[in-house]
Amino acid sequence: MYDGKGQLSIQAQVLCIIKNEEKTTCSAVISSHSEVLDNSFQDPSGVTNINNDKRRDSVMAALHWIDESLNTILKGSDPCDQTGVDKILSDFFMARYLEDQDIRNREKENQPPSVSVPEPSPPTAPPKDKKGGDKGKKGNSTEKPIPPPEPSELVVPGCMAIGSVSLAVAKTGALLQCIPLYKYIKSLTNQQPCPKEMHIPVPLVTLLSCGKMSPGKLNLLEEVIVIPKAGQRLKQIITMVLELQKEMMKIMNTASKTGPVLPTVSDSGALVVGYERPEQPLDLITEASNNLGLALGKGIHLAVNCAAHNLMDYPKGKYEVITGTPKSPDELVDMYEALISKYPAVVALIDPLRKEDVEQWERLSSVVGASCSLLSDISSKPQCHSTRDDAPSLPGVRGYILNQSNETTVTDLIHVTTENK
């Protein structure tokens, strides 16, 4: 089937014998992270086709895993034994992971020797003008080379079978115990009955998207997320966000010189708008909030998912924050500092830089850390590579973004969130 992004995915179903009758109880679908290709910035159309082919192959492999192996291995398991089921799933995946790694290593060994390319000669000195000065020279400072990207994480074709089966089993366990899934997860975390009173997290709602897929030149704001004030009911929050979106559309239609703006909505329900500068969408939200009497910076705050790792143009060594206006890592830090100063309602930045730019993470933390939290997305980190005890260490990071994908089981999620407060 297709997931929320319109990408091919897999749905896993659990069948149980209930009162001597086999019944389909629950099903689950999760997303899958693909390996990032180094040339994705230069040839997006070709990379899209390659990724689609890889995803199709991965889905077919996942179907094979479920139909041929997991169906047999898990038959007769107790659906309420989440830890036991996830141990079987993880062991099965690790065996497939080692097989896949062995195949890749043998393929590398059988590759023909690469042709050596001579290193380019050093650049010649710039021509001097009649007065003896260096023509076009702007100063003595030279930009430092950026750290190269870390090798992309190994994504084993078929791995989404593990996460989707694990989640389907968890939903089945909750159904059989007649409790909501979140309470069931809580009971698994504490290994005891779920408490009667629970603290519910504040729901964050994606409001706006101006990322690379938007029509304008601005690539930076992949998501602008509303952080509502704690203590409100979910219905209040959803109603508020819908009113905010309607007011934003009203403002855009009033300002449009070419007639009504046709709303485009992302897979997460956010308005997709095209702008030239990062200040423009934040100004739009500010104006809409003021019109509705919402106290931006008091009643509601904002978080920005920058997804900076998708913006790096490696040949140039700069972030393509705005099409045609690349920024060095240090220049990007300066931009964030100016934005946070002008828009204090922005209290969190998600992936503002590549994880390789450690020096800039530290600098950014020192200039905005007092008023703005830096968050890092660790969703694509394979569980087989991690110690499952420590999240990646980056200077100034106060929290992590985590969702279930690929081979991540429900037990993995519980472990990561328990160990990393």
C-alpha positions as a Markdown table, in Angstrom:
| # | Residue | x | y | z |
|---|---|---|---|---|
| 1 | Met | 0.0 | 0.0 | 0.0 |
| 2 | Tyr | 1.0 | 3.7 | 0.0 |
| 3 | Asp | 2.0 | 5.7 | 3.1 |
| 4 | Gly | 1.2 | 9.3 | 4.0 |
| 5 | Lys | 3.9 | 10.6 | 1.6 |
| 6 | Gly | 2.5 | 8.6 | -1.3 |
| 7 | Gln | 5.4 | 6.2 | -1.2 |
| 8 | Leu | 5.1 | 2.4 | -1.6 |
| 9 | Ser | 5.1 | 0.7 | 1.8 |
| 10 | Ile | 3.9 | -2.5 | 3.5 |
| 11 | Gln | 1.1 | -3.3 | 5.8 |
| 12 | Ala | 1.5 | -6.1 | 8.3 |
| 13 | Gln | -1.4 | -7.9 | 9.7 |
| 14 | Val | -1.7 | -10.2 | 12.8 |
| 15 | Leu | -4.1 | -13.1 | 12.9 |
| 16 | Cys | -5.1 | -14.7 | 16.2 |
| 17 | Ile | -7.1 | -17.7 | 17.3 |
| 18 | Ile | -9.9 | -16.3 | 19.4 |
| 19 | Lys | -12.5 | -18.7 | 20.8 |
| 20 | Asn | -11.2 | -21.4 | 18.3 |
| 21 | Glu | -11.7 | -19.0 | 15.3 |
| 22 | Glu | -8.9 | -17.4 | 13.3 |
| 23 | Lys | -9.5 | -13.6 | 13.1 |
| 24 | Thr | -7.5 | -10.7 | 11.7 |
| 25 | Thr | -7.0 | -8.5 | 14.8 |
| 26 | Cys | -4.7 | -5.5 | 13.9 |
| 27 | Ser | -2.5 | -4.2 | 11.2 |
| 28 | Ala | 0.2 | -1.5 | 11.0 |
| 29 | Val | 2.2 | 0.5 | 8.5 |
| 30 | Ile | 5.4 | 2.4 | 9.1 |
| 31 | Ser | 7.6 | 4.6 | 7.0 |
| 32 | Ser | 11.1 | 3.7 | 5.8 |
| 33 | His | 14.3 | 5.7 | 5.6 |
| 34 | Ser | 16.3 | 5.3 | 2.4 |
| 35 | Glu | 20.0 | 5.6 | 2.0 |
| 36 | Val | 20.9 | 9.2 | 1.0 |
| 37 | Leu | 22.8 | 9.4 | -2.3 |
| 38 | Asp | 25.8 | 11.8 | -2.5 |
| 39 | Asn | 24.6 | 13.2 | -5.8 |
| 40 | Ser | 21.0 | 13.9 | -4.7 |
| 41 | Phe | 21.5 | 17.6 | -4.9 |
| 42 | Gln | 22.8 | 17.6 | -8.4 |
| 43 | Asp | 20.3 | 15.3 | -10.1 |
| 44 | Pro | 17.1 | 15.1 | -8.1 |
| 45 | Ser | 15.0 | 13.6 | -11.0 |
| 46 | Gly | 17.4 | 10.7 | -11.5 |
| 47 | Val | 17.7 | 10.1 | -7.8 |
| 48 | Thr | 14.0 | 10.0 | -7.4 |
| 49 | Asn | 13.7 | 7.2 | -9.9 |
| 50 | Ile | 16.6 | 5.3 | -8.2 |
| 51 | Asn | 15.0 | 5.7 | -4.8 |
| 52 | Asn | 11.6 | 4.6 | -6.1 |
| 53 | Asp | 13.2 | 1.4 | -7.6 |
| 54 | Lys | 15.0 | 0.7 | -4.3 |
| 55 | Arg | 11.8 | 1.2 | -2.3 |
| 56 | Arg | 9.9 | -1.2 | -4.5 |
| 57 | Asp | 12.6 | -3.8 | -4.1 |
| 58 | Ser | 12.6 | -3.2 | -0.4 |
| 59 | Val | 8.8 | -3.6 | -0.2 |
| 60 | Met | 9.0 | -6.9 | -2.1 |
| 61 | Ala | 11.8 | -8.1 | 0.1 |
| 62 | Ala | 9.7 | -7.2 | 3.2 |
| 63 | Leu | 6.7 | -9.2 | 1.8 |
| 64 | His | 9.0 | -12.2 | 1.2 |
| 65 | Trp | 10.3 | -11.9 | 4.8 |
| 66 | Ile | 6.8 | -11.9 | 6.2 |
| 67 | Asp | 5.3 | -14.6 | 4.0 |
| 68 | Glu | 8.2 | -17.0 | 4.0 |
| 69 | Ser | 10.1 | -16.6 | 7.3 |
| 70 | Leu | 8.4 | -14.4 | 10.0 |
| 71 | Asn | 5.0 | -16.1 | 9.4 |
| 72 | Thr | 6.5 | -19.4 | 10.3 |
| 73 | Ile | 8.8 | -18.2 | 13.1 |
| 74 | Leu | 6.1 | -16.2 | 15.0 |
| 75 | Lys | 3.3 | -18.7 | 14.6 |
| 76 | Gly | 2.0 | -19.7 | 18.0 |
| 77 | Ser | 3.6 | -16.7 | 19.8 |
| 78 | Asp | 1.8 | -14.9 | 22.5 |
| 79 | Pro | 0.7 | -11.5 | 21.1 |
| 80 | Cys | 0.9 | -10.0 | 24.6 |
| 81 | Asp | 4.6 | -11.0 | 24.9 |
| 82 | Gln | 6.0 | -7.9 | 23.2 |
| 83 | Thr | 9.5 | -8.3 | 24.4 |
| 84 | Gly | 9.7 | -11.9 | 23.3 |
| 85 | Val | 8.3 | -11.2 | 19.9 |
| 86 | Asp | 10.6 | -8.2 | 19.4 |
| 87 | Lys | 13.6 | -10.4 | 20.4 |
| 88 | Ile | 12.7 | -12.9 | 17.6 |
| 89 | Leu | 12.3 | -10.0 | 15.1 |
| 90 | Ser | 15.6 | -8.4 | 16.1 |
| 91 | Asp | 17.5 | -11.7 | 15.9 |
| 92 | Phe | 16.0 | -12.5 | 12.5 |
| 93 | Phe | 16.9 | -9.0 | 11.3 |
| 94 | Met | 20.5 | -9.2 | 12.6 |
| 95 | Ala | 21.0 | -12.4 | 10.6 |
| 96 | Arg | 19.7 | -10.7 | 7.4 |
| 97 | Tyr | 21.8 | -7.6 | 8.2 |
| 98 | Leu | 25.0 | -9.7 | 8.4 |
| 99 | Glu | 24.1 | -11.6 | 5.2 |
| 100 | Asp | 23.5 | -8.3 | 3.4 |
| 101 | Gln | 26.8 | -6.8 | 4.7 |
| 102 | Asp | 28.7 | -10.0 | 3.6 |
| 103 | Ile | 27.2 | -9.7 | 0.1 |
| 104 | Arg | 28.2 | -6.0 | -0.2 |
| 105 | Asn | 31.7 | -6.8 | 0.9 |
| 106 | Arg | 32.1 | -9.5 | -1.7 |
| 107 | Glu | 30.7 | -7.2 | -4.4 |
| 108 | Lys | 33.3 | -4.6 | -3.4 |
| 109 | Glu | 36.1 | -7.2 | -3.6 |
| 110 | Asn | 35.0 | -8.3 | -7.1 |
| 111 | Gln | 34.9 | -4.7 | -8.4 |
| 112 | Pro | 37.6 | -3.8 | -11.0 |
| 113 | Pro | 40.4 | -1.5 | -9.8 |
| 114 | Ser | 39.5 | 2.1 | -10.1 |
| 115 | Val | 41.3 | 4.4 | -12.4 |
| 116 | Ser | 43.4 | 7.0 | -10.6 |
| 117 | Val | 42.8 | 10.6 | -11.4 |
| 118 | Pro | 45.7 | 13.0 | -11.1 |
| 119 | Glu | 45.1 | 15.7 | -8.5 |
| 120 | Pro | 44.3 | 19.1 | -9.9 |
| 121 | Ser | 47.1 | 21.6 | -9.9 |
| 122 | Pro | 46.9 | 24.4 | -7.4 |
| 123 | Pro | 45.1 | 27.5 | -8.5 |
| 124 | Thr | 47.2 | 30.2 | -10.1 |
| 125 | Ala | 47.6 | 33.6 | -8.4 |
| 126 | Pro | 44.9 | 36.1 | -9.4 |
| 127 | Pro | 46.0 | 38.7 | -12.1 |
| 128 | Lys | 47.3 | 41.9 | -10.7 |
| 129 | Asp | 45.9 | 45.2 | -11.8 |
| 130 | Lys | 48.0 | 48.2 | -13.0 |
| 131 | Lys | 48.5 | 49.4 | -9.4 |
| 132 | Gly | 50.0 | 46.1 | -8.4 |
| 133 | Gly | 47.0 | 44.9 | -6.3 |
| 134 | Asp | 45.3 | 41.6 | -6.6 |
| 135 | Lys | 42.3 | 41.9 | -8.9 |
| 136 | Gly | 39.1 | 40.7 | -7.3 |
| 137 | Lys | 40.7 | 39.9 | -4.0 |
| 138 | Lys | 38.2 | 40.6 | -1.1 |
| 139 | Gly | 40.4 | 39.9 | 1.9 |
| 140 | Asn | 42.9 | 37.6 | 3.4 |
| 141 | Ser | 40.4 | 35.3 | 5.1 |
| 142 | Thr | 39.7 | 31.9 | 3.4 |
| 143 | Glu | 36.7 | 29.7 | 4.2 |
| 144 | Lys | 37.6 | 26.5 | 5.9 |
| 145 | Pro | 36.7 | 23.3 | 4.0 |
| 146 | Ile | 33.6 | 21.6 | 5.3 |
| 147 | Pro | 33.9 | 18.1 | 6.9 |
| 148 | Pro | 32.9 | 15.4 | 4.4 |
| 149 | Pro | 29.6 | 13.6 | 5.0 |
| 150 | Glu | 29.6 | 10.5 | 7.0 |
| 151 | Pro | 28.9 | 7.3 | 5.0 |
| 152 | Ser | 25.2 | 6.8 | 4.6 |
| 153 | Glu | 23.7 | 4.3 | 7.1 |
| 154 | Leu | 23.1 | 0.8 | 5.7 |
| 155 | Val | 19.4 | 0.2 | 5.0 |
| 156 | Val | 18.7 | -3.5 | 4.5 |
| 157 | Pro | 16.1 | -4.1 | 1.8 |
| 158 | Gly | 13.0 | -5.6 | 3.6 |
| 159 | Cys | 13.8 | -4.1 | 7.0 |
| 160 | Met | 10.4 | -2.3 | 7.2 |
| 161 | Ala | 8.9 | -5.7 | 7.8 |
| 162 | Ile | 10.4 | -5.8 | 11.2 |
| 163 | Gly | 9.0 | -2.4 | 12.4 |
| 164 | Ser | 5.6 | -2.9 | 11.0 |
| 165 | Val | 5.2 | -6.4 | 12.4 |
| 166 | Ser | 6.3 | -5.2 | 15.8 |
| 167 | Leu | 3.8 | -2.4 | 15.8 |
| 168 | Ala | 1.0 | -4.6 | 14.6 |
| 169 | Val | 1.8 | -7.0 | 17.5 |
| 170 | Ala | 1.7 | -4.2 | 20.0 |
| 171 | Lys | -1.7 | -3.0 | 18.7 |
| 172 | Thr | -2.9 | -6.6 | 19.0 |
| 173 | Gly | -1.8 | -6.8 | 22.6 |
| 174 | Ala | -3.6 | -3.6 | 23.5 |
| 175 | Leu | -6.7 | -4.8 | 21.7 |
| 176 | Leu | -6.7 | -8.1 | 23.6 |
| 177 | Gln | -6.3 | -6.3 | 26.9 |
| 178 | Cys | -9.0 | -3.8 | 26.0 |
| 179 | Ile | -6.9 | -0.7 | 26.6 |
| 180 | Pro | -5.7 | 2.1 | 24.3 |
| 181 | Leu | -2.3 | 1.6 | 22.6 |
| 182 | Tyr | -0.6 | 4.4 | 24.6 |
| 183 | Lys | -1.6 | 2.9 | 27.9 |
| 184 | Tyr | -0.4 | -0.5 | 26.7 |
| 185 | Ile | 3.0 | 1.0 | 25.7 |
| 186 | Lys | 3.1 | 2.6 | 29.2 |
| 187 | Ser | 2.5 | -0.7 | 30.9 |
| 188 | Leu | 5.3 | -2.3 | 28.8 |
| 189 | Thr | 7.6 | 0.6 | 29.8 |
| 190 | Asn | 7.0 | 0.1 | 33.6 |
| 191 | Gln | 6.5 | -3.7 | 33.4 |
| 192 | Gln | 3.4 | -3.2 | 35.6 |
| 193 | Pro | -0.2 | -2.2 | 35.2 |
| 194 | Cys | -0.7 | 1.3 | 33.7 |
| 195 | Pro | -1.3 | 4.1 | 36.3 |
| 196 | Lys | -4.7 | 5.6 | 36.4 |
| 197 | Glu | -3.4 | 9.1 | 35.9 |
| 198 | Met | -0.9 | 10.0 | 33.2 |
| 199 | His | 0.8 | 13.1 | 32.0 |
| 200 | Ile | 0.0 | 13.5 | 28.3 |
| 201 | Pro | 2.7 | 15.1 | 26.1 |
| 202 | Val | 2.0 | 18.5 | 24.4 |
| 203 | Pro | 1.0 | 17.7 | 20.8 |
| 204 | Leu | 3.0 | 19.6 | 18.2 |
| 205 | Val | 1.2 | 20.4 | 14.9 |
| 206 | Thr | 3.0 | 21.1 | 11.6 |
| 207 | Leu | 1.6 | 24.4 | 10.3 |
| 208 | Leu | 3.6 | 25.4 | 7.3 |
| 209 | Ser | 6.2 | 24.0 | 4.9 |
| 210 | Cys | 8.6 | 26.0 | 2.7 |
| 211 | Gly | 11.2 | 23.3 | 2.1 |
| 212 | Lys | 12.9 | 22.2 | -1.1 |
| 213 | Met | 9.6 | 20.8 | -2.5 |
| 214 | Ser | 7.8 | 24.2 | -2.2 |
| 215 | Pro | 7.4 | 26.4 | -5.2 |
| 216 | Gly | 9.5 | 29.4 | -4.0 |
| 217 | Lys | 13.3 | 29.9 | -3.7 |
| 218 | Leu | 13.3 | 29.4 | 0.1 |
| 219 | Asn | 14.5 | 25.8 | 1.0 |
| 220 | Leu | 15.3 | 26.2 | 4.7 |
| 221 | Leu | 12.0 | 25.9 | 6.6 |
| 222 | Glu | 11.0 | 22.3 | 5.9 |
| 223 | Glu | 8.4 | 22.5 | 8.6 |
| 224 | Val | 7.2 | 25.3 | 10.9 |
| 225 | Ile | 5.6 | 23.6 | 13.9 |
| 226 | Val | 3.1 | 25.0 | 16.4 |
| 227 | Ile | 3.9 | 24.3 | 20.1 |
| 228 | Pro | 0.6 | 25.0 | 22.0 |
| 229 | Lys | 0.5 | 26.0 | 25.6 |
| 230 | Ala | 0.3 | 23.0 | 28.0 |
| 231 | Gly | -3.0 | 22.1 | 29.7 |
| 232 | Gln | -5.3 | 22.5 | 26.7 |
| 233 | Arg | -7.5 | 19.7 | 25.3 |
| 234 | Leu | -6.6 | 18.2 | 22.0 |
| 235 | Lys | -9.8 | 19.5 | 20.3 |
| 236 | Gln | -8.9 | 23.1 | 21.4 |
| 237 | Ile | -5.5 | 22.8 | 19.8 |
| 238 | Ile | -6.7 | 21.3 | 16.5 |
| 239 | Thr | -9.4 | 24.0 | 16.3 |
| 240 | Met | -6.9 | 26.7 | 16.9 |
| 241 | Val | -4.5 | 25.4 | 14.2 |
| 242 | Leu | -7.2 | 25.2 | 11.7 |
| 243 | Glu | -8.3 | 28.7 | 12.4 |
| 244 | Leu | -4.7 | 29.8 | 12.1 |
| 245 | Gln | -4.4 | 28.1 | 8.7 |
| 246 | Lys | -7.6 | 29.7 | 7.5 |
| 247 | Glu | -6.4 | 33.2 | 8.5 |
| 248 | Met | -3.1 | 32.6 | 6.8 |
| 249 | Met | -4.9 | 31.7 | 3.6 |
| 250 | Lys | -7.1 | 34.8 | 3.9 |
| 251 | Ile | -3.9 | 37.0 | 4.2 |
| 252 | Met | -2.3 | 35.3 | 1.2 |
| 253 | Asn | -5.4 | 35.7 | -0.9 |
| 254 | Thr | -5.6 | 39.4 | 0.0 |
| 255 | Ala | -2.0 | 40.0 | -0.9 |
| 256 | Ser | -2.1 | 38.0 | -4.1 |
| 257 | Lys | -2.2 | 40.0 | -7.3 |
| 258 | Thr | -3.1 | 37.0 | -9.5 |
| 259 | Gly | -6.3 | 35.9 | -7.8 |
| 260 | Pro | -7.1 | 33.4 | -5.1 |
| 261 | Val | -4.2 | 31.2 | -3.9 |
| 262 | Leu | -4.8 | 27.5 | -4.4 |
| 263 | Pro | -3.9 | 25.8 | -1.2 |
| 264 | Thr | -1.4 | 23.0 | -1.4 |
| 265 | Val | -1.1 | 20.6 | 1.6 |
| 266 | Ser | 1.8 | 18.4 | 2.5 |
| 267 | Asp | 1.4 | 14.8 | 3.7 |
| 268 | Ser | 1.5 | 16.1 | 7.3 |
| 269 | Gly | -1.4 | 18.5 | 6.7 |
| 270 | Ala | 0.8 | 21.6 | 6.5 |
| 271 | Leu | 0.2 | 24.5 | 4.0 |
| 272 | Val | 2.9 | 24.4 | 1.4 |
| 273 | Val | 3.8 | 28.0 | 0.4 |
| 274 | Gly | 6.6 | 29.5 | -1.7 |
| 275 | Tyr | 8.7 | 32.3 | -0.4 |
| 276 | Glu | 12.0 | 34.0 | -1.1 |
| 277 | Arg | 13.3 | 34.7 | 2.4 |
| 278 | Pro | 12.9 | 32.9 | 5.8 |
| 279 | Glu | 11.4 | 36.0 | 7.4 |
| 280 | Gln | 8.3 | 35.9 | 5.1 |
| 281 | Pro | 6.6 | 32.8 | 6.4 |
| 282 | Leu | 7.3 | 33.8 | 10.0 |
| 283 | Asp | 5.8 | 37.2 | 9.3 |
| 284 | Leu | 2.7 | 35.5 | 7.9 |
| 285 | Ile | 2.3 | 33.4 | 11.0 |
| 286 | Thr | 2.8 | 36.5 | 13.2 |
| 287 | Glu | 0.2 | 38.5 | 11.3 |
| 288 | Ala | -2.3 | 35.7 | 11.4 |
| 289 | Ser | -1.8 | 35.1 | 15.1 |
| 290 | Asn | -2.3 | 38.8 | 15.9 |
| 291 | Asn | -5.5 | 38.9 | 13.8 |
| 292 | Leu | -6.9 | 36.0 | 15.8 |
| 293 | Gly | -5.8 | 37.5 | 19.2 |
| 294 | Leu | -3.4 | 34.6 | 19.8 |
| 295 | Ala | -0.4 | 35.5 | 21.9 |
| 296 | Leu | 2.5 | 34.3 | 19.8 |
| 297 | Gly | 5.4 | 33.8 | 22.1 |
| 298 | Lys | 3.1 | 33.3 | 25.2 |
| 299 | Gly | 0.1 | 31.3 | 24.3 |
| 300 | Ile | 1.8 | 29.5 | 21.5 |
| 301 | His | 5.4 | 29.0 | 20.4 |
| 302 | Leu | 7.0 | 27.8 | 17.2 |
| 303 | Ala | 9.6 | 25.1 | 16.3 |
| 304 | Val | 11.4 | 25.0 | 12.9 |
| 305 | Asn | 12.5 | 21.8 | 11.3 |
| 306 | Cys | 15.4 | 23.0 | 9.2 |
| 307 | Ala | 16.4 | 19.6 | 7.8 |
| 308 | Ala | 19.8 | 21.2 | 6.9 |
| 309 | His | 21.4 | 17.9 | 5.9 |
| 310 | Asn | 19.2 | 18.0 | 2.8 |
| 311 | Leu | 20.4 | 21.4 | 1.8 |
| 312 | Met | 24.2 | 20.9 | 1.5 |
| 313 | Asp | 25.6 | 21.5 | -2.0 |
| 314 | Tyr | 28.9 | 19.5 | -1.6 |
| 315 | Pro | 30.6 | 20.8 | -4.7 |
| 316 | Lys | 30.2 | 24.3 | -3.3 |
| 317 | Gly | 30.7 | 23.4 | 0.3 |
| 318 | Lys | 27.7 | 25.5 | 1.2 |
| 319 | Tyr | 24.0 | 25.1 | 2.3 |
| 320 | Glu | 21.5 | 26.0 | -0.5 |
| 321 | Val | 19.3 | 27.8 | 2.0 |
| 322 | Ile | 17.8 | 30.0 | -0.7 |
| 323 | Thr | 18.1 | 28.9 | -4.3 |
| 324 | Gly | 21.0 | 31.0 | -5.8 |
| 325 | Thr | 22.1 | 32.2 | -2.3 |
| 326 | Pro | 24.3 | 29.5 | -0.7 |
| 327 | Lys | 25.5 | 29.9 | 2.9 |
| 328 | Ser | 28.6 | 28.6 | 4.6 |
| 329 | Pro | 28.1 | 26.8 | 7.9 |
| 330 | Asp | 29.2 | 29.9 | 9.8 |
| 331 | Glu | 26.9 | 32.2 | 7.7 |
| 332 | Leu | 24.0 | 29.8 | 8.5 |
| 333 | Val | 24.7 | 30.2 | 12.2 |
| 334 | Asp | 24.6 | 34.0 | 11.7 |
| 335 | Met | 21.2 | 33.7 | 9.9 |
| 336 | Tyr | 19.8 | 31.6 | 12.8 |
| 337 | Glu | 21.0 | 34.1 | 15.3 |
| 338 | Ala | 19.3 | 36.9 | 13.5 |
| 339 | Leu | 16.0 | 35.0 | 13.1 |
| 340 | Ile | 15.8 | 34.0 | 16.7 |
| 341 | Ser | 16.5 | 37.5 | 17.8 |
| 342 | Lys | 13.8 | 38.9 | 15.5 |
| 343 | Tyr | 11.3 | 36.1 | 16.2 |
| 344 | Pro | 11.6 | 35.1 | 19.9 |
| 345 | Ala | 8.5 | 32.9 | 19.5 |
| 346 | Val | 10.8 | 30.3 | 17.8 |
| 347 | Val | 11.9 | 28.2 | 20.7 |
| 348 | Ala | 13.3 | 25.1 | 19.0 |
| 349 | Leu | 15.4 | 24.3 | 15.9 |
| 350 | Ile | 15.4 | 20.8 | 14.5 |
| 351 | Asp | 18.5 | 19.7 | 12.6 |
| 352 | Pro | 19.7 | 23.3 | 12.0 |
| 353 | Leu | 23.1 | 21.9 | 10.7 |
| 354 | Arg | 24.6 | 18.7 | 9.4 |
| 355 | Lys | 25.8 | 16.5 | 12.3 |
| 356 | Glu | 29.3 | 16.7 | 10.8 |
| 357 | Asp | 29.4 | 20.5 | 11.5 |
| 358 | Val | 30.2 | 20.0 | 15.2 |
| 359 | Glu | 32.0 | 23.4 | 15.6 |
| 360 | Gln | 29.0 | 25.3 | 14.3 |
| 361 | Trp | 26.6 | 23.3 | 16.5 |
| 362 | Glu | 28.7 | 24.5 | 19.5 |
| 363 | Arg | 28.7 | 28.1 | 18.3 |
| 364 | Leu | 25.0 | 28.1 | 17.6 |
| 365 | Ser | 24.3 | 26.7 | 21.0 |
| 366 | Ser | 26.3 | 29.5 | 22.6 |
| 367 | Val | 24.4 | 32.3 | 20.7 |
| 368 | Val | 20.8 | 31.0 | 20.8 |
| 369 | Gly | 20.9 | 28.2 | 23.4 |
| 370 | Ala | 19.5 | 30.3 | 26.2 |
| 371 | Ser | 16.2 | 30.9 | 24.4 |
| 372 | Cys | 16.0 | 28.2 | 21.8 |
| 373 | Ser | 16.5 | 24.5 | 22.1 |
| 374 | Leu | 18.5 | 22.6 | 19.5 |
| 375 | Leu | 17.0 | 19.2 | 18.6 |
| 376 | Ser | 18.5 | 16.3 | 16.5 |
| 377 | Asp | 16.6 | 13.7 | 14.5 |
| 378 | Ile | 18.0 | 10.2 | 15.2 |
| 379 | Ser | 15.2 | 8.4 | 13.4 |
| 380 | Ser | 17.4 | 7.0 | 10.6 |
| 381 | Lys | 20.1 | 5.6 | 13.0 |
| 382 | Pro | 19.9 | 1.8 | 12.7 |
| 383 | Gln | 19.4 | 0.1 | 16.0 |
| 384 | Cys | 21.9 | -2.6 | 15.0 |
| 385 | His | 24.7 | 0.1 | 14.8 |
| 386 | Ser | 23.9 | 1.8 | 18.2 |
| 387 | Thr | 24.6 | 0.7 | 21.7 |
| 388 | Arg | 20.9 | 1.4 | 22.5 |
| 389 | Asp | 22.2 | 3.3 | 25.5 |
| 390 | Asp | 23.4 | 6.6 | 24.2 |
| 391 | Ala | 22.0 | 9.0 | 21.6 |
| 392 | Pro | 24.4 | 10.7 | 19.3 |
| 393 | Ser | 26.4 | 13.5 | 21.1 |
| 394 | Leu | 26.2 | 16.9 | 19.6 |
| 395 | Pro | 27.1 | 20.2 | 21.4 |
| 396 | Gly | 24.1 | 22.0 | 22.8 |
| 397 | Val | 21.5 | 19.4 | 21.8 |
| 398 | Arg | 18.7 | 19.2 | 24.4 |
| 399 | Gly | 16.4 | 16.6 | 22.8 |
| 400 | Tyr | 15.9 | 14.1 | 20.0 |
| 401 | Ile | 13.4 | 13.4 | 17.3 |
| 402 | Leu | 12.6 | 9.8 | 17.1 |
| 403 | Asn | 10.0 | 7.8 | 15.1 |
| 404 | Gln | 9.5 | 4.2 | 14.2 |
| 405 | Ser | 11.0 | 3.2 | 10.9 |
| 406 | Asn | 12.8 | 0.4 | 9.2 |
| 407 | Glu | 13.9 | -2.3 | 11.7 |
| 408 | Thr | 13.1 | -0.3 | 14.9 |
| 409 | Thr | 10.8 | -2.4 | 17.1 |
| 410 | Val | 8.5 | -1.1 | 19.8 |
| 411 | Thr | 10.9 | -2.5 | 22.4 |
| 412 | Asp | 13.7 | -0.5 | 20.8 |
| 413 | Leu | 11.6 | 2.7 | 21.1 |
| 414 | Ile | 10.9 | 2.0 | 24.8 |
| 415 | His | 14.6 | 1.3 | 25.5 |
| 416 | Val | 15.8 | 4.5 | 23.7 |
| 417 | Thr | 13.2 | 6.7 | 25.4 |
| 418 | Thr | 13.9 | 5.2 | 28.8 |
| 419 | Glu | 17.7 | 5.5 | 28.6 |
| 420 | Asn | 17.7 | 9.0 | 27.2 |
| 421 | Lys | 15.6 | 11.2 | 29.4 |
